[in-house]
């Protein structure tokens, strides 16, 4: 079993969490495969995907942890958290902090990534033991928000989600984000069945994250 520390380290090392949010479970699986082909190390399957638990279970069996971590997103409560964990999810993402969900994740030693849009929410998430803070919605807050927050809270592990694109991902990383969550701007090709474009886009994201880090 991959430990909480190992999962967290892999997310930071990669710097990219690909978010799968589709209206069809088969599309979700194909998006995941396209991301894996690009070398994406962490994938979030949202619970807005029909049959999300089954998709997570399938992917968790298909990909070993050294290949790609599979997590669950849009998790609003501990009941859904437990369903996701039993399906094989290795990390849990929420649009906002839910202390009961945080406790469940801590109980099973699984990284928890709750959403936060204010300094108060970020501090509360850290106090609940959140491994990363999903800065959300990123398109509203912008990279300058990350830089401003890190001045008084340099220990905050911030991961912006929403509004992250290949054009601005370097700005987010240079502002101090430990990783980024990317959905629509990465997976748009699924709408037309162009999964090769998802692989290409993921490779571009990974390369620009490395460039921003000076690697």
KOLLUMFI-139600 format. One record per residue (C-alpha): residue number from 1; x, y, z. Coordinates in steps of 0.2 Angstrom, whole numbers, m for minus. Layout:
<lumdrens>
+-----+-------+-------+-------+
!   k !    xx !    yy !    zz !
+-----+-------+-------+-------+
! NUM !     X !     Y !     Z !
...
+-----+-------+-------+-------+
</lumdrens>
This chain:
<lumdrens>
+-----+-------+-------+-------+
!   k !    xx !    yy !    zz !
+-----+-------+-------+-------+
!   1 !     0 !     0 !     0 !
!   2 !     7 !    17 !    m5 !
!   3 !     8 !    28 !    11 !
!   4 !     0 !    46 !    13 !
!   5 !    18 !    53 !    12 !
!   6 !    22 !    44 !    m4 !
!   7 !     6 !    50 !   m12 !
!   8 !     8 !    68 !    m7 !
!   9 !    27 !    68 !   m13 !
!  10 !    21 !    61 !   m30 !
!  11 !     8 !    74 !   m32 !
!  12 !    21 !    88 !   m28 !
!  13 !    35 !    80 !   m39 !
!  14 !    23 !    79 !   m54 !
!  15 !    15 !    96 !   m51 !
!  16 !    m1 !    91 !   m61 !
!  17 !   m17 !    84 !   m56 !
!  18 !   m28 !    80 !   m71 !
!  19 !   m47 !    82 !   m67 !
!  20 !   m59 !    71 !   m76 !
!  21 !   m76 !    78 !   m77 !
!  22 !   m87 !    70 !   m91 !
!  23 !  m105 !    65 !   m93 !
!  24 !  m100 !    47 !   m98 !
!  25 !   m90 !    34 !   m89 !
!  26 !   m82 !    27 !  m105 !
!  27 !   m76 !    44 !  m109 !
!  28 !   m69 !    46 !   m92 !
!  29 !   m59 !    30 !   m94 !
!  30 !   m52 !    36 !  m111 !
!  31 !   m47 !    53 !  m104 !
!  32 !   m38 !    44 !   m90 !
!  33 !   m29 !    33 !  m103 !
!  34 !   m24 !    48 !  m113 !
!  35 !   m17 !    56 !   m98 !
!  36 !    m7 !    41 !   m93 !
!  37 !     0 !    40 !  m110 !
!  38 !     7 !    58 !  m107 !
!  39 !    15 !    53 !   m91 !
!  40 !     2 !    61 !   m79 !
!  41 !     6 !    55 !   m62 !
!  42 !   m11 !    60 !   m53 !
!  43 !   m29 !    59 !   m59 !
!  44 !   m45 !    65 !   m51 !
!  45 !   m61 !    57 !   m56 !
!  46 !   m75 !    68 !   m50 !
!  47 !   m91 !    61 !   m42 !
!  48 !  m101 !    71 !   m55 !
!  49 !   m96 !    57 !   m68 !
!  50 !  m110 !    44 !   m69 !
!  51 !  m104 !    28 !   m60 !
!  52 !   m89 !    37 !   m53 !
!  53 !   m85 !    24 !   m40 !
!  54 !   m84 !    11 !   m54 !
!  55 !   m73 !    21 !   m65 !
!  56 !   m61 !    24 !   m50 !
!  57 !   m61 !     6 !   m46 !
!  58 !   m57 !     1 !   m64 !
!  59 !   m43 !    14 !   m65 !
!  60 !   m36 !    10 !   m48 !
!  61 !   m34 !    m9 !   m54 !
!  62 !   m27 !    m4 !   m71 !
!  63 !   m14 !     8 !   m65 !
!  64 !    m1 !     5 !   m51 !
!  65 !     4 !    19 !   m40 !
!  66 !    21 !    21 !   m48 !
!  67 !    12 !    24 !   m65 !
!  68 !    m3 !    35 !   m60 !
!  69 !   m12 !    39 !   m44 !
!  70 !   m31 !    39 !   m45 !
!  71 !   m41 !    50 !   m33 !
!  72 !   m59 !    56 !   m31 !
!  73 !   m65 !    73 !   m33 !
!  74 !   m81 !    83 !   m29 !
!  75 !   m82 !    73 !   m13 !
!  76 !   m94 !    83 !    m1 !
!  77 !   m96 !    71 !    14 !
!  78 !   m88 !    56 !    23 !
!  79 !  m100 !    44 !    16 !
!  80 !   m94 !    48 !    m2 !
!  81 !   m77 !    48 !     5 !
!  82 !   m78 !    30 !    11 !
!  83 !   m86 !    24 !    m5 !
!  84 !   m71 !    32 !   m15 !
!  85 !   m59 !    24 !    m3 !
!  86 !   m67 !     7 !    m5 !
!  87 !   m66 !     9 !   m24 !
!  88 !   m47 !    12 !   m23 !
!  89 !   m46 !    31 !   m22 !
!  90 !   m29 !    37 !   m16 !
!  91 !   m33 !    55 !   m12 !
!  92 !   m49 !    65 !    m9 !
!  93 !   m53 !    82 !   m17 !
!  94 !   m68 !    93 !   m11 !
!  95 !   m74 !   110 !   m18 !
!  96 !   m74 !   116 !     1 !
!  97 !   m68 !   110 !    18 !
!  98 !   m79 !    97 !    27 !
!  99 !   m72 !    93 !    44 !
! 100 !   m80 !    76 !    44 !
! 101 !   m72 !    72 !    28 !
! 102 !   m55 !    78 !    34 !
! 103 !   m57 !    66 !    49 !
! 104 !   m62 !    52 !    38 !
! 105 !   m46 !    55 !    27 !
! 106 !   m35 !    57 !    43 !
! 107 !   m42 !    40 !    50 !
! 108 !   m37 !    31 !    34 !
! 109 !   m21 !    41 !    31 !
! 110 !   m27 !    47 !    14 !
! 111 !   m22 !    65 !     8 !
! 112 !   m36 !    77 !     8 !
! 113 !   m37 !    92 !    m4 !
! 114 !   m52 !   104 !     1 !
! 115 !   m56 !   119 !    m8 !
! 116 !   m53 !   137 !    m1 !
! 117 !   m55 !   154 !    m8 !
! 118 !   m50 !   165 !     7 !
! 119 !   m36 !   166 !    20 !
! 120 !   m47 !   161 !    34 !
! 121 !   m53 !   145 !    24 !
! 122 !   m35 !   141 !    20 !
! 123 !   m30 !   142 !    38 !
! 124 !   m45 !   131 !    44 !
! 125 !   m41 !   118 !    31 !
! 126 !   m23 !   117 !    37 !
! 127 !   m30 !   116 !    55 !
! 128 !   m40 !   101 !    49 !
! 129 !   m25 !    92 !    43 !
! 130 !   m27 !    95 !    24 !
! 131 !   m12 !    89 !    14 !
! 132 !   m15 !   102 !     0 !
! 133 !   m27 !   117 !    m1 !
! 134 !   m36 !   118 !   m17 !
! 135 !   m37 !   136 !   m21 !
! 136 !   m54 !   138 !   m29 !
! 137 !   m60 !   145 !   m40 !
! 138 !   m43 !   149 !   m48 !
! 139 !   m50 !   159 !   m62 !
! 140 !   m57 !   172 !   m50 !
! 141 !   m42 !   173 !   m38 !
! 142 !   m27 !   172 !   m50 !
! 143 !    m9 !   169 !   m47 !
! 144 !    m7 !   185 !   m37 !
! 145 !   m18 !   178 !   m24 !
! 146 !    m6 !   163 !   m21 !
! 147 !     9 !   175 !   m19 !
! 148 !     0 !   186 !    m7 !
! 149 !    m6 !   172 !     4 !
! 150 !    11 !   164 !     5 !
! 151 !    19 !   180 !    12 !
! 152 !    11 !   177 !    29 !
! 153 !     8 !   159 !    27 !
! 154 !    24 !   152 !    18 !
! 155 !    19 !   134 !    24 !
! 156 !     3 !   134 !    15 !
! 157 !     3 !   120 !     2 !
! 158 !    m8 !   128 !   m12 !
! 159 !   m14 !   120 !   m27 !
! 160 !   m25 !   131 !   m39 !
! 161 !   m39 !   123 !   m48 !
! 162 !   m50 !   132 !   m61 !
! 163 !   m43 !   144 !   m74 !
! 164 !   m27 !   135 !   m75 !
! 165 !   m21 !   134 !   m94 !
! 166 !    m5 !   131 !  m103 !
! 167 !    m4 !   149 !  m106 !
! 168 !    m3 !   153 !   m87 !
! 169 !     2 !   137 !   m78 !
! 170 !    20 !   144 !   m77 !
! 171 !    13 !   160 !   m68 !
! 172 !     4 !   149 !   m55 !
! 173 !    20 !   139 !   m52 !
! 174 !    31 !   154 !   m51 !
! 175 !    19 !   162 !   m39 !
! 176 !    22 !   147 !   m27 !
! 177 !     9 !   134 !   m31 !
! 178 !    15 !   117 !   m26 !
! 179 !     4 !   109 !   m40 !
! 180 !   m10 !   113 !   m51 !
! 181 !   m27 !   105 !   m54 !
! 182 !   m32 !   106 !   m73 !
! 183 !   m49 !   100 !   m80 !
! 184 !   m57 !   108 !   m95 !
! 185 !   m42 !   116 !  m103 !
! 186 !   m34 !    99 !  m103 !
! 187 !   m48 !    87 !  m107 !
! 188 !   m58 !    97 !  m119 !
! 189 !   m54 !    85 !  m133 !
! 190 !   m65 !    72 !  m125 !
! 191 !   m80 !    81 !  m132 !
! 192 !   m75 !    77 !  m150 !
! 193 !   m67 !    61 !  m147 !
! 194 !   m49 !    68 !  m149 !
! 195 !   m40 !    59 !  m136 !
! 196 !   m23 !    62 !  m144 !
! 197 !   m25 !    80 !  m141 !
! 198 !   m27 !    77 !  m122 !
! 199 !   m11 !    67 !  m122 !
! 200 !    m2 !    81 !  m131 !
! 201 !    m9 !    95 !  m120 !
! 202 !    m4 !    85 !  m104 !
! 203 !    14 !    84 !  m111 !
! 204 !    14 !   102 !  m113 !
! 205 !     7 !   106 !   m96 !
! 206 !    21 !    94 !   m88 !
! 207 !    35 !   102 !   m98 !
! 208 !    29 !   120 !   m93 !
! 209 !    28 !   115 !   m75 !
! 210 !    46 !   109 !   m76 !
! 211 !    52 !   125 !   m85 !
! 212 !    43 !   136 !   m72 !
! 213 !    53 !   126 !   m58 !
! 214 !    69 !   128 !   m68 !
! 215 !    71 !   109 !   m71 !
+-----+-------+-------+-------+
</lumdrens>
